[in-house]
Amino acid sequence: MKKGTYNSLFWKISLVFFLLLASIGIVYTYSSYEYSKNYLEEVNQSLNHDTAKNIVENSTPFYDGKVIKPALDEMFHHVMAINPNLEVYLIDPKGKIIAWYPPEREIAMKQINLAPLLKFINTKEHFYIKGDDPLNPGLQKVFSASPLKMNNMLYAYIYVVLNGEKQQATSDSLFTNYLLKMSTRTMGITLIFTFIIGLIIIRIITNNYSKILTVMQQFRQGDLQARVVCKSMGDEQQLGDMFNEMADILTDNIDKLKEVENLRRELIANVSHDLRTPIAIIKGYIETLQMKEEIITASERKQYINTVKESSERLERLVNELFELSKLEANQVIAKKEPFIISELVSDISNKYKLIAESKNIQISTQLSKELSPVFADISLIERVLQNLIDNALKFTPNGGKIEIKTQVSEGNNIQISVADNGIGIPKNDREQIFARYYKANNFTDLKNSTGLGLAIAKKILDLHQSTLDLTSSENSGTTFFFKLKTT
């Protein structure tokens, strides 16, 4: 993996962090501008709170209820002398604009909202209040206001817009330049230091993630032993542990798949060999019968036919057992469990095998415990297990030998069933592999009728019953296979 790939997460987070800081900077600058502008306007209104009142005290533009033009001009001249940037309006008690300064400006509003003006006049404390700007409808500006009375009679209001257009334009330009310089310096320094510190923190946080990504890439490229070693606690540790756990599962599955593949190849080889032998025998004897049809004797014909029959029976048995084992390994067999007395099943099966055993001069005996609890299992599948174990014992017990089948109570109130013989035994090197399909120990003799699948089938059946098939053996002394079944 390239170094750039390692740091991709770091740079992505860094970019997002930078954009976040820039957004915060923009919001901060805008907020500072608005708050600062409002603050300056509030200061301006507070400092010029009595401007309108001073104009009223030095002016009498009304006489007998009518506006006196010379007096009004004198009032506006007085305002120009005080501050030429002020905008002064003479408002009647209903809010209508009577006159204004500077007179050369054309107003856009004929009437203003009196509510802010009355609030300003009636409030003793200096609150921040905005009112209408007659030159710019919809725009609110700070102002000063005072009633104009004569003989306790209200004639009009003096309404002074403190930030006239000229003053507003100049102050906005200066304030914007000032704020731009201040923001550039302050925010620039803040962003640089914050970004550097943020990069360091992000680097520390993403360092473990980079290590995890590196290990993941190594694993993807074929290093199945690559594992995450993360010393930190928290999410990184959990992520590393999860990856390690998944990697272990994948590795185990890969090993199992390899094992299955090896078993598949072994199965194909063994099936090919075992099927080829009886087929070759059948084919050979049939061809012989065809070739010697006219000269073969009756006894030879009978012998050939018996040989063909035995080979076909062996072929049928091998195919059936292969089919049975394949279904078990593919989990296509479902155990239909029910309670039954295991001793009764053992007794029935042993009686069926006694004739076969007597033909080989082998004695089959049973030792069945009385008053055993019923076991909970699939009776037909357990019968198959017992048949395979007895078949196996008959093959490897010499003439005059003995096979003993026993049932007894085991720990946990389970029932143990064992099949013991006094045959040739199993070498130590072969005991771990004895349950593998097609495995035949080296000292086994008389294997012409053996498929090598009996114990593998028995083990698979017991797996369905959450049980195991175990053995004890001693060479030249015999072998005992045993398993346990749960009671109801």
ZAVOGU-950532 format. One record per residue (C-alpha): x negated, z, y. Coordinates in steps of 0.001 Angstrom, whole numbers. Each point is the difference from the previous one (the first is absolute). Layout:
BEGIN
X/Z/Y
...
END
This chain:
BEGIN
0/0/0
-1240/-852/3480
-709/2756/2474
2643/-1369/2369
2617/518/-2671
-997/3635/-352
647/612/3698
3180/-2071/357
2185/3110/-101
-2251/1663/2586
190/-2930/2416
3746/-456/-460
647/3646/811
-2485/-210/2881
1829/-3020/1454
3347/1766/-282
-1532/3092/1588
-1416/-2071/2877
3338/-1707/615
1692/3399/-68
-2469/1374/2553
452/-3095/2187
3788/409/-146
-327/3658/890
-2290/-986/2891
2532/-2503/1329
2844/2496/-273
-2163/2680/1614
-972/-2306/2885
3588/-1043/617
1225/3593/-176
-2760/1129/2339
905/-2750/2454
3683/930/25
-585/3738/188
-2653/-396/2691
2195/-2314/2050
2925/2408/-269
-2297/2859/921
-1228/-1805/3123
3556/-860/988
1018/3632/-492
-2925/1139/2146
885/-2612/2621
3622/1162/103
-1015/3621/168
-2445/-604/2866
2487/-2148/1932
3073/2029/-843
883/688/3654
-791/-3481/1352
3679/-934/405
750/3415/1518
-2755/-484/2606
1401/-3420/907
3467/1513/487
-1366/2793/2205
-1663/-2511/2311
2817/-2602/136
3617/-236/1245
1065/-3572/-840
3738/870/249
2220/677/2979
3707/489/-185
-80/-1202/-3630
-1759/-3269/830
-3563/-1135/-627
-2086/-155/3185
-2302/-3003/-413
-2802/1186/2345
-25/3422/-1672
-74/-1628/-3443
-2914/-2233/1027
-1806/3050/1369
518/1793/-3345
-1407/-2949/-1951
-2933/-222/2449
-670/3677/-614
-3/-659/-3776
-2415/-2919/435
-2318/2251/1952
90/2649/-2709
-376/-2307/-3027
556/-3757/236
349/-215/-3824
3184/2060/-109
3371/-1624/-500
2780/1789/1915
3720/-547/-456
2960/1294/1964
2781/693/-2506
3608/787/869
1781/2884/-1813
1380/-2456/-2583
-3413/-1423/-912
161/-3218/2003
-3231/-1098/1669
477/-172/3797
-3535/-849/1100
-3510/-93/-1430
-3668/-190/799
-1913/-2259/-42
2824/-2171/1333
-1698/-3277/-954
447/776/-3713
3203/-1241/-1578
1642/2677/-2132
1540/-918/-3360
2436/2928/-129
2732/794/2516
721/3415/-1455
-1961/2604/-1957
916/2712/-2460
428/3265/1945
-338/2299/-3051
-3836/232/17
19/288/3829
2498/2892/-23
-1916/1706/-2809
-3186/-238/2049
1663/1443/3096
1837/2824/-1798
-2962/1080/-2186
-2234/2552/1671
-2852/-390/-2492
-2105/-3145/26
1171/-1795/-3133
-1211/-3472/-1015
2937/-2273/889
207/-3793/218
2539/-2101/1863
955/-3635/584
-2347/-2471/1642
2186/-2241/2214
-2639/-2732/-40
-190/-61/-3810
3273/604/-1857
-470/1886/-3266
-3314/1506/1108
-198/3757/569
-2455/1545/2492
-786/3424/1434
1549/702/3380
685/2526/2708
3459/513/1438
1744/2080/2646
3518/93/1505
405/-1079/3601
2529/2280/1692
1214/512/3535
2273/2895/916
181/889/-3705
1435/-3400/-733
-1681/-2231/-2598
-694/-3438/1434
-2480/-1445/-2514
-2993/663/-2230
-3617/-877/630
-1342/-1457/-3257
-3769/-564/-165
-1555/-1906/-2904
-3467/1537/-208
-1649/-2781/-2026
804/-3137/1950
-798/-3400/-1399
-3325/-268/1853
-1063/3511/-954
1253/-487/-3566
-1982/-3216/-454
-3176/1543/1389
321/3269/-1945
884/-1811/-3224
-3054/-2241/328
-2364/2888/761
1567/2247/-2622
-125/-2707/-2673
-3678/-685/715
-763/3702/-72
1907/582/-3198
-1600/-3069/-1610
-3476/1291/783
840/3502/-1124
1682/-1195/-3191
-2819/-2409/-794
-2595/2720/285
1963/2872/-1491
1694/-1911/-2781
-3108/-2035/-718
-2123/3098/-530
2793/1739/-1903
629/-2990/-2249
-3696/-506/-758
-626/3617/-964
3323/315/-1849
-625/-3253/-1864
-3523/1038/-1012
1182/3405/-1195
2941/-1657/-1727
-2316/-2456/-1776
-2101/2870/-1285
3077/1850/-1265
1461/-3174/-1542
-3339/-753/-1646
-63/3454/-1554
3593/-355/-1211
-378/-3547/-1363
-3395/586/-1571
1561/1375/-3179
2527/-2844/-51
-2891/-2474/241
-1627/1670/-2996
3289/-217/-1903
337/-3702/870
-3579/-582/-1155
697/1631/-3354
3244/-1971/-347
-1869/-3236/634
-2648/948/-2581
2756/737/-2487
1675/-3350/753
-3300/-1810/-535
-287/1411/-3500
-1725/3375/348
2596/1952/-1985
-2016/3194/271
168/67/3824
1729/3169/1207
651/1553/3396
-2026/3092/889
1659/1517/3080
-1086/3421/1251
2583/315/2777
3407/1547/-506
3355/-1497/947
1378/-3518/-256
-3392/-1577/-761
-494/2354/-2933
3504/-729/-1306
-543/-3759/373
-3336/232/-1813
1502/2079/-2807
2901/-2439/-356
-2394/-2945/-236
-2168/1795/-2547
3068/845/-2063
1248/-3599/114
-3485/-1286/-810
-166/2294/-3044
3416/-1234/-1167
-1012/-3642/491
-3294/558/-1800
1775/1694/-2897
2515/-2844/-168
-2789/-2558/38
-1743/1831/-2832
3267/107/-1922
548/-3716/597
-3496/-710/-1247
701/2138/-3043
3286/-1818/-583
-1784/-3329/358
-2626/1063/-2532
2773/1185/-2347
1805/-3304/510
-3097/-1960/-959
-572/2300/-2938
3645/-371/-1020
-177/-3786/152
-3179/14/-2076
1411/2408/-2579
3383/-1714/-163
-1697/-3349/-434
-2124/1391/-2815
2771/1953/-1735
2515/-2815/251
-2514/-2582/-1091
-832/1816/-3270
3502/160/-1559
861/-3451/1359
-3164/-1435/-1557
811/1689/-3315
3564/-1276/27
-1104/-3501/934
-2789/-11/-2603
2167/1094/-2908
2840/-2370/939
-2465/-2904/123
-1363/1099/-3368
3522/68/-1432
589/-3509/1333
-3277/-1347/-1332
323/1607/-3463
3750/-382/-296
-229/-1855/-3317
-2842/1934/-1655
547/3584/1261
1158/2541/-2583
3037/2206/478
-2101/3166/337
-2205/-1603/2652
3069/-1248/1877
1432/3513/-26
-3312/1456/1194
-241/-2543/2843
3589/600/1076
-530/3793/-35
-3100/-425/2140
1908/-2169/2480
2805/2562/38
-2406/2909/696
-1718/-1917/2801
3310/-977/1591
1177/3618/-203
-3207/1150/1641
416/-2676/2676
3583/1119/608
-1062/3654/197
-2761/-827/2494
2324/-2034/2237
2671/2717/-79
-2476/2719/876
-1514/-2096/2783
3462/-573/1413
812/3695/-298
-3232/1082/1715
458/-2571/2783
3476/1341/751
-1337/3557/97
-2869/-913/2307
2350/-1942/2293
2299/3059/234
2865/-1998/-1467
823/2695/-2559
2247/2813/1201
108/3170/-2058
3612/899/-834
-467/3714/-459
2384/2231/-1879
-254/3360/-1798
-738/-103/-3763
-1686/2105/-2689
-3535/-1312/-465
-395/1577/-3458
2879/-2080/-1333
-1606/-3202/1320
-3394/941/-1533
1649/754/-3343
1819/-3372/-78
-3136/-1989/897
-2225/1826/-2512
2513/-700/-2784
-100/-3730/858
-3795/-62/-257
-285/1959/-3261
357/-3109/-2189
-2707/-1832/1953
-2234/3063/-169
523/405/-3771
-1020/-3634/-551
-3329/895/1629
-215/3337/-1819
331/1865/3320
2109/3130/388
2214/473/3090
1137/3551/727
1893/1578/2884
-160/3424/1561
3037/297/2268
750/3130/2023
3541/1239/-285
2378/682/2885
-1827/-2286/2413
1765/-832/3263
1102/-3620/387
-2469/-2240/1787
1061/-2296/2857
-1360/-3465/-705
795/-3563/-1091
500/347/-3750
-795/-3654/-827
-3229/9/2044
-1186/3311/-1505
785/-1438/-3451
-2286/-2924/893
-2772/2434/983
258/1864/-3300
39/-3266/-1988
-3152/-1215/1742
-1785/3307/-578
989/87/-3705
-976/-3687/-422
-3340/798/1589
-505/3006/-2313
890/-2023/-3129
-2575/-2685/889
-2887/2413/300
814/2549/-2701
-1708/-710/-3347
1729/87/-3396
854/3519/-969
125/1041/3658
2605/1985/1826
2034/-437/3197
1721/2990/1571
2675/-210/2743
699/3203/1881
2401/1189/2702
-427/3281/1841
771/1790/3272
-2660/-499/2657
-683/1653/3347
2633/-410/2680
2739/-91/-2690
-1024/-3577/-879
-67/-1416/-3525
-3287/-1296/-1402
16/-2709/-2672
-3205/-778/-1908
-1019/-2528/-2667
-3173/980/-1883
-1938/-1819/-2731
-3146/739/-1989
-1394/-3497/379
-3232/-1393/1367
340/1532/3477
-963/-1509/3337
-3559/6/1404
-505/1843/3288
-1012/-3179/1811
3316/-1618/-915
2411/2812/847
303/-716/3735
810/-3663/-640
2173/392/-3080
3227/-454/1997
-1094/-3265/1589
1802/-3037/-1372
-1896/-1988/-2612
-2617/2723/-313
-1162/549/-3562
-2649/2561/-831
-3095/-1335/-1707
415/2036/-3193
3631/-1047/-536
518/-1886/-3230
2981/-1751/-1517
961/-1556/3374
1471/-3236/-1261
3523/1262/765
-898/1773/3257
911/-1485/3401
-1858/2647/1978
3072/560/2212
1760/2919/-1711
-1671/2854/1876
197/-1859/3326
3756/-451/-486
437/3663/-979
-1888/1154/3081
2087/-2211/2326
3233/1360/-1504
-1151/3584/515
-919/-859/3608
3697/-767/503
736/3538/-1190
-2616/1583/2289
-1983/970/-3066
-3468/-780/-1335
-1352/-1004/-3389
-3009/2120/-923
-2192/257/-3067
-2499/2134/-1822
-2292/-1595/-2546
-2967/624/-2225
-1873/-2801/-1755
723/-222/-3734
2416/2933/343
3044/-1472/1696
1829/-440/3291
3005/1703/1574
2123/-1697/2662
2442/2199/1915
2379/-143/2973
2553/2256/1678
3619/-546/990
2076/1993/2463
3014/1918/-1265
3464/-69/1556
END
